[in-house]
């Protein structure tokens, strides 16, 4: 685990660390003052690569970081924090973004839970529309960008009511001629991670991975209960409780859309984030996805039970055919 930077430490003769505001397996996130722009606060994401890697692999990892950081720095969307700088300092790489004030949606959800209530469906759907807009923007970049770590704590609500999708820690740039193309190696947060993402940075992770995480995030926000992990659901498809069983105020339309997004197989999810958004707000109908449908390909069809009279008839017919065959053989 890398040692965190000290409060007051200055990076690149520009960014003065105020405090550590986040911690991950590969580094920390800091709140810092930008000395060149008076009054500007920024969030600095630290990336420390595994120094035990062979020299050539480590070099490729750092080149990859700069390649991807330059892509992120070109993004410009009201629901995404602006990436303004990236640089190295010794063995560590840094990504500088606008600091987003306000509470994250996990805090809002936990507050509702403490008050023994639920977040309003209308409010959650208004947030979801903004999140969908940001994801649609990312997914339609050239090359496409997959966030891969959508969860309540990565969604901040600003004082003006704007949702910001923060933390580009696991962003994947879908370059067609590359395989390992992730800024920070990892799989996302288990509660919101689709099955295909557990394979690591392979070609199977695409935009519908974000749709699964988005659906799982909405499940959590609407019910105050974490969704069952995809791996457990794969072993027991009945382990995921329907949202309306926890919060009856959820509309059938929204429940169906959320469960559609959380389908275990990518092909069973909405084809893109706008289709999911339209299902949430009622512009289109979600397909009915039940536990029985999800189990259908794994279960043995039930045996047909015949009346006693039919069974006796089958036995008699069988004996007749056996006698006929025996006569012909003679």
Secondary structure, DSSP 8 states (H G I E B T S, - for coil): ------TT-EETTTEEEEEEEEEETTEEEEEEEETTSTT-EEEEEEEE--TTS-HHHHHHHHHHHHHHHHHHHT---TTB--EEEEEEETTEEEEEEE---SEEHHHHHHHHHHTT----HHHHHHHHHHHHHHHHHHHTSSS-EE-----GGGEEE-TTS-EEE---TT-EE--TT-S--BSS-----GGG--GGGGG-S-TT--HHHHHHHHHHHHHHHHHSS----HHHHHH-GGGS--HHHH-TTS-HHHHHHHHHHT-SSGGGS-SSHHHHHHHHHTSS------HHHHHTTTS--------HHHHHHHHHHHHHHHHHHHHHH-
